[in-house]
Amino acid sequence: MMNATHAALAGKLVLAALAIFPLLYGDTHILSIAILTLLYAYLALSWNILGGIAGQLSLGHAAYFGIGAYTSTWLFSKLGLTPWIGMFVGAAFAILAAILIGAASFRLRGAYYALATLAASMVLKTLVENADTLLEGSRGMEVTLLRDAMLYFQHTSKVFYYLIALAFVAIAAYINHAILRSRMGYYLTAIRNDQEAAEALGVRVTRYKLYAATLSAALTALGGTFYAQYVLFISPDKVFGANISVIIAVLCIIGGRGTLWGPILGAVLLLPAEEVARAVTGGMVGADMLLYGLLLMIVIRVQPQGVLAILKRLFGASPKQKNATLAEAEQ
């Protein structure tokens, strides 16, 4: 119980520190890195529901990210609908896509499932690239610029986007925390550890996989809307590209998938490191993916459970403390 209390207190302190961060560091470049870090932490937490807790290695989350970006942008540009509403429409379309993709791929396992989700994302990307009349095709779509219009998800200050991204992370972290402590979380963990055993014990495997997939897809779509409103331009390559799916998954795996803090830790470690790699290599194309690949190999070789497991091993409780905790729990 004390461990859970300490973790909750630590989470609140981290959230408070992040909330006042813009007041201490107003540099726009630093804020830009912080916003992208928070966005990818949110996306990693969204992916973690399906790819971490449920253990389904999806490489197709760019499909949901792109659906959210394109749906809200089209509704805003063509119909004048505020993205605050459009992002939920995008989430609904992402849920529909997750159901269709899940129905076709949930019978597959491991690498086959990962390849199937990747293929589904690439098919959707190709469809958007060829939708010249409806979605501007490969040229992409520009978000109508309104400058300081908070009701339309726009503002000239980066602090506005920073605080929204922070709120997204807090919501996604709460959802992950609630799932991990719920019956659904236990079922998803059982499916991840041994699907046949879980099914034999009465867990409705397909149903709970679908729950995880739809929730993960909806949250990812909301992130797509945020990205569109932040950069004010989207294209098939930018929001449906396979690199987005890979980066989201790698952040979660390196940090520690299936945990609450692992996806956040992965984003905090790797996004600033990516900026450093670009600066050191002079903006060399592929430097970021090279960094991700190298770190992924190191982490898998040293500790497959991720950096969070390494930190727990280094700074975790001593054997005597662990035995005392177990004794308290048994009383």
Phi, psi and omega in degrees: 000319179297322179298316179296320179296315179297320179295320179294318178296318178299319179298317179295321179293319178297317180297318179295319179296319179292327181294326181266000181305315181298334179287333182270325182232096183269003181298128186295325180293317178296319178296323178298315178296319180296319180296314179295324178297315178295319179300314181287331173296320177296315180295322178294321176295322178295315178296327185299331180298315180270312186279335182258296183294315180275345176075020180261106188286088181274133173241026182238018183291346174298333178300314181287323177299314179293322178299316179297317181294312184288322181296309182294323180293317179295316180295324179288313185287322185268324186245353179075017181282130181300138179299340177298330175267319182301330182291331177283330173295317176299321178297322179295318177295323179295322177298316178299316179297320180296323178295316180294315180295318180296319180298329182271341190236350185292343177283346180273160182231154170054232184297328180294320178293317180300316180293324179295317179292322177297317179297319179298320178295319180291325176296316179296321177299316179296320179298317180293321179299331182262002178268066185297319184286317186275316189238017178068008174057216183289347178292333181088176181235139175264140176277129180302124184275121178243359181062238186280086181220080184298330178292343178246023173064036179223148176195149180282341180272132178290339178300324178303310181290325179299313182293323177294315179299321178296319178296320177300315180298316180299318180294314180296321178295319178297317180297315177300316180298316180296320179294315182299332182261004184255172176298321178301320179297319178295320179295315181296322178295321177296319177297319180295319185284318181198098185296319181296318180295319179298319179293322180294331179275000175103004178287129178280089191301307183299319180298314183286329171299319181292320175302312181296318182294317182291319178294316179298318180294317181298315180294320179297322178297322176299322176296326177296320177296316178302315181300316181298317181286336180281314184267343176065018175203135177226152176212162180305319181294323185283325186247345177248002184296144181298333181297330178295312179301317182295315182298315179302313181295317182295319178303316182290318182293316181294318180291319182135090184286152182084002179243170179280316186269344183302309179300322179293316180298318179300317179293317181296325180282319192268325182295312173297324178296326177296319178296319178296318180298320178295320180294318182292321183270003180070033179076027181301132180296129178089001181297323181294316181292326176297318178297313180300316181296318180296312181294324179297318178296319181295313182296315179298324180288320184275312183207099183301338180281357174102176182298324180301321178293324177296316179296321178295324179292322182283320187242011182287178181292152177288161178306322180296318179294320179297319179295323178294320178296318179295322180295320178296320182292330182281341182284000000 
